[in-house]
Amino acid sequence: MKNRGYPDMAILFCALILLGIGLVMVFSASAVKSMVLYGDRFYYLKRQLAWAAIGIAAMLFSMNFEYRHLKRLAPLILLGGLGLLVIVLIPGIGRAAHGARRWIGVGSLGIQPSEVMKLAFVIFLAASMSAKGKKMRAFTTGVLPYVVLCGVVFALILKQPDLGTAVAIAATAGIMLFAAGASMSHLLLLAMGAVPVLYWAVTSEEYRLRRFLAFLDPWSDLQDTGYHIVQSLYALGSGGPLGVGLGWSRQKFFYLPEQHTDFIFAILGEEFGFLGTSTLILLFFFFAWRGYRVALNAPDVFGSLLACGITTMITLQAVINIAVVTATIPITGIPLPFLSSGGSSLLFTMTGVGILLNISRYTTE
Amino acid sequence: MPAPDLGLRKRMAVVFIGTALFMAVLLVRVAYIQFIQGEELAKRALDMRTREVPVEAKRGTIYDRRGRELAVSVNVESVFAIPAQIRDAESTAATVATILGMEKDDVLRRITLPSSFVWIKRKIEEDVARQLKAKKLPGIETTQESKRYYPKGNLASHVLGIAGIDNQGLEGVELFYDTPLGGSKGKIIIEFDARGQEMPQALHRYIAPVDGNDAYLTIDEVVQFIAERELEQAMIRHQAKGGVIIVMDPTTGEILAMAVRPDYDPNNYNDYPVQNRRNIAVVDAFSPGSTFKPITAAAALEEGLVKMSDRFFCGGSIKVPGAVISCWSSNHGSLSFLEVIRHSCNVGFVNVGLRVGKEKFYEYVQAFNLTDKTGIDFPGEATGIMLKPDVMKTVDLAVMSFGQTLTVTPLQLITAVAAIANDGKLMRPHLLKEIRSPEGVVVAEQPPEMLRQVISRETARELKEAMRSVVEEGTGRHAYIEGYTVAGKTGTAQKVVEGRIVRGRYTAMFVGFVPYDNPKLIALAMLDEPEGAYYGGQIAAPLWAAVVRDVLQYLEIPPAPKTSTDLKPSAADPADIQVTVPNVVNLTPAEAMSVAREAGVRVFVEGGGPRILQQTPAAGASVKKDTMVIAFTEGEPGGKEQVTVPDLIGKTMRSVAATLAQVGLQMETEGSGLAIEQDPVPGTQVPSGTIVRVRFSP
């Protein structure tokens, strides 16, 4: 094993820029709500700053923690993740918010097990798939075990319920299967198999179906299912090319729900216009490019798959989030990595970035 | 550990390209939303976030022809709720209900409506609004609105009509001139957050209302007052069902007065039956009876079919195909056409009408505008029933010749007769003189409008001569006014209800003008379904004379120089009776005339002021009956009547206006709410008509 070098500074700076934008936007988007709910304009900002500090510490740690050790730890990590997913479902331990049981923890220190699982699952898949080699091409050994495992994770997260995260995890897993060399015909079969599952997931809950269809014509049900998306479009539209200016969003005055979490992109769009939204998309594009570059140049298959999985997990969430906010796809609750207010998401995104940076230190250029 | 092989690398490249493609799609999508849909979305978003609070325009004032106020708008407060801002609906409702004197449940229902703006109570008194404002209830607000106030109460109510709570004209002149009077509403646009709270740095836009223009009517308040006063007395004396007096300038078509009974107070119009609001002078048609005869005569004379000297024989009745028509008198015998008019002989008129023939008859009726609306500037004008020549039978023509089986509105009738008085020129009657902007600039005028020359000047002269003899020697003797040459025509029509003559129910009328040769005034008096005496000459003519006598005096129309014509004094020689001069100082000219009449003297008003400041002879002097008392509305310099300035502090604007008007002082206001400061101070002696400056504060 050759000595490790410098990490990819481009990724590091890109992540820090995104984090910085996130902190500014969290403050701008949440100030009014903070003031009204807690009498402190900085309430959400303070928490986000604390999480950012923890996240940066986690990134620095994982950046220096040799990723190869993760391969050994992978089964343990997976078991830990699964354990948390089970525990969160137990009333009394799991804490509920907005009708979903997604949190565990004490006081203001809450952790979302599904966020843990996002990273844990990627680490496990990378470890497991890299060990299989040519066996990945066989259905029973290469595809089926992951499908079963993914099904379990999917079911557990759906139970919370958190369809958005479940879908993001399953999609990340699918892409990793593809990257790891699974047979195209198997993957096609899998995709076809996913259709009825998704259909069931969407139609099993009445609210999900209505929400699912609302994006097609949000104005037809302005007061209920279309409300979110219409407010989001109002915000983006009000921003126009250059935006109304930092802090000047009007939609954040309780019109747009989730203004500092899942819909923070809309506030960014309102305050900075197309200039801001396009810059953000380009930053994620840059991040994806550098991330997949690390995967391509990784010294081993595990590192390659791990880099690919982490990059995919982060960029996929960004794409889904922006697609939701712009009414391009049906509404699902997924945070925008680096930007959305929320500790777990930020912590594990930063941890993931740290691992990615660690792999970049061993690239074989 | 093996490095990733080429296959894996290829697939990862595919994943990256796929991600990049997705991002490109999103970039396009965002560009589409922000560039192409942006404006529309921003507009919709703004509409969603903003609410409009209406700001009413001040409705223009209606003045009489001399600038006296007939309808004004006063500032009042209205209470509304912004339900989203209400904190404790229950207690808010209770407080508001107590102060406003409403049901608590009613208030609660309003303030919990899923609406951004809801009225609780409109147009409340300012002291009540002050109490409410003092409570500072979140979500309960007041806005200034204006309320219509008719300072003269019932006076000219049928002409003025009414305006509704939203300051919209509903009836009468208020409706007809609603657009210029109403102005246009303004609004305050405020941006609210989704909880209904006003946002910091919220959009605040005030779109000022455009205040309405003022209307100056042709009505003269004093003439109107005289007409109403006399009509009121006549209504009581004769127990009539309805009554109309119209006073008009025959040369211009300007209506100086239009009094109608039954009447109502437009300030509280809901307290009266709806039919009291009907301006029957304009919207109801009556059988004109003999007052129609001048029209028949005009047609016959103009066509050369009859001369004043032509003789007719009346044996009390006449046989026409299909009927025998009787005259109201059986001892007319042989009459000249002049005498036929003078004595209102039906048989004579049947003869003349048959000479004219259906076609010509209808042609003239049309020319006199009796088949069509007069075109007065008043909503809902009606027209009567008039048979067309193709369905007119001979008997119809015969009866129509003396004004039966056809109906016309009182306005149509006076307008037609006015054309005779005005040398054959038919003028369009009108109520509006001009429209002025709030700054006093004339923005629209209504000049006299001649519709057509109906008959020649010569025919008109002949008719005027004949109508003068009606008053001096014929059926209209009771319309005689000493010193003036009155011309007119009486009429007594049997009531026609649903095409049938109703026995025992009559309409008594008199229409006449003065002076006969160069008329300055034309007036119509009508009493509908009087009890007891019912002949036009008996009851309508004296009513007419009572009105016109005072109006002539008020308008300072000089009496005609004495001629050799046989002038009959209407009462016993007045020189024998001594009366005491009453006090008329401080009264309005109209009130002064009323007081003077009761005391048995006459009043001559000098000057155009609102109140009489001096009189001569002084009150208490003993004079001969019918002596002229000269009343000055504008005193000599230094001779102005002194009045004491009343205490106005703490009063509402309305009550201040009323108090000052009572003592003859003018007011100039500043602010709104209750009076807090006044200049001059209470107790000061000032000349009447002085302006008192009053400052109001909520």
Boltz contact constraints between the chains, C-beta under 6 A:
constraints:
  - contact:
      token1: [A, 175]
      token2: [B, 15]
      max_distance: 6.0
  - contact:
      token1: [A, 178]
      token2: [B, 11]
      max_distance: 6.0
  - contact:
      token1: [A, 179]
      token2: [B, 11]
      max_distance: 6.0
  - contact:
      token1: [A, 179]
      token2: [B, 12]
      max_distance: 6.0
  - contact:
      token1: [A, 179]
      token2: [B, 15]
      max_distance: 6.0
  - contact:
      token1: [A, 181]
      token2: [B, 7]
      max_distance: 6.0
  - contact:
      token1: [A, 181]
      token2: [B, 8]
      max_distance: 6.0
  - contact:
      token1: [A, 233]
      token2: [B, 41]
      max_distance: 6.0
  - contact:
      token1: [A, 234]
      token2: [B, 41]
      max_distance: 6.0
  - contact:
      token1: [A, 234]
      token2: [B, 45]
      max_distance: 6.0
  - contact:
      token1: [A, 236]
      token2: [B, 33]
      max_distance: 6.0
  - contact:
      token1: [A, 236]
      token2: [B, 34]
      max_distance: 6.0
  - contact:
      token1: [A, 237]
      token2: [B, 33]
      max_distance: 6.0
  - contact:
      token1: [A, 237]
      token2: [B, 37]
      max_distance: 6.0
  - contact:
      token1: [A, 237]
      token2: [B, 38]
      max_distance: 6.0
  - contact:
      token1: [A, 237]
      token2: [B, 41]
      max_distance: 6.0
  - contact:
      token1: [A, 237]
      token2: [B, 42]
      max_distance: 6.0
  - contact:
      token1: [A, 238]
      token2: [B, 42]
      max_distance: 6.0
  - contact:
      token1: [A, 238]
      token2: [B, 45]
      max_distance: 6.0
  - contact:
      token1: [A, 239]
      token2: [B, 34]
      max_distance: 6.0
  - contact:
      token1: [A, 240]
      token2: [B, 34]
      max_distance: 6.0
  - contact:
      token1: [A, 240]
      token2: [B, 38]
      max_distance: 6.0
  - contact:
      token1: [A, 253]
      token2: [B, 193]
      max_distance: 6.0
  - contact:
      token1: [A, 253]
      token2: [B, 199]
      max_distance: 6.0
  - contact:
      token1: [A, 254]
      token2: [B, 193]
      max_distance: 6.0
  - contact:
      token1: [A, 254]
      token2: [B, 194]
      max_distance: 6.0
  - contact:
      token1: [A, 254]
      token2: [B, 195]
      max_distance: 6.0
  - contact:
      token1: [A, 255]
      token2: [B, 194]
      max_distance: 6.0
  - contact:
      token1: [A, 274]
      token2: [B, 31]
      max_distance: 6.0
  - contact:
      token1: [A, 274]
      token2: [B, 34]
      max_distance: 6.0
  - contact:
      token1: [A, 277]
      token2: [B, 30]
      max_distance: 6.0
  - contact:
      token1: [A, 281]
      token2: [B, 23]
      max_distance: 6.0
  - contact:
      token1: [A, 281]
      token2: [B, 26]
      max_distance: 6.0
  - contact:
      token1: [A, 281]
      token2: [B, 27]
      max_distance: 6.0
  - contact:
      token1: [A, 285]
      token2: [B, 23]
      max_distance: 6.0
  - contact:
      token1: [A, 288]
      token2: [B, 19]
      max_distance: 6.0
  - contact:
      token1: [A, 292]
      token2: [B, 12]
      max_distance: 6.0
  - contact:
      token1: [A, 292]
      token2: [B, 16]
      max_distance: 6.0
  - contact:
      token1: [A, 295]
      token2: [B, 12]
      max_distance: 6.0
  - contact:
      token1: [A, 296]
      token2: [B, 9]
      max_distance: 6.0
  - contact:
      token1: [A, 296]
      token2: [B, 12]
      max_distance: 6.0
  - contact:
      token1: [A, 300]
      token2: [B, 1]
      max_distance: 6.0
  - contact:
      token1: [A, 301]
      token2: [B, 4]
      max_distance: 6.0
  - contact:
      token1: [A, 304]
      token2: [B, 4]
      max_distance: 6.0
  - contact:
      token1: [A, 308]
      token2: [B, 12]
      max_distance: 6.0
  - contact:
      token1: [A, 315]
      token2: [B, 19]
      max_distance: 6.0
  - contact:
      token1: [A, 319]
      token2: [B, 22]
      max_distance: 6.0
  - contact:
      token1: [A, 322]
      token2: [B, 26]
      max_distance: 6.0
  - contact:
      token1: [A, 326]
      token2: [B, 29]
      max_distance: 6.0
  - contact:
      token1: [A, 326]
      token2: [B, 30]
      max_distance: 6.0
  - contact:
      token1: [A, 328]
      token2: [B, 29]
      max_distance: 6.0
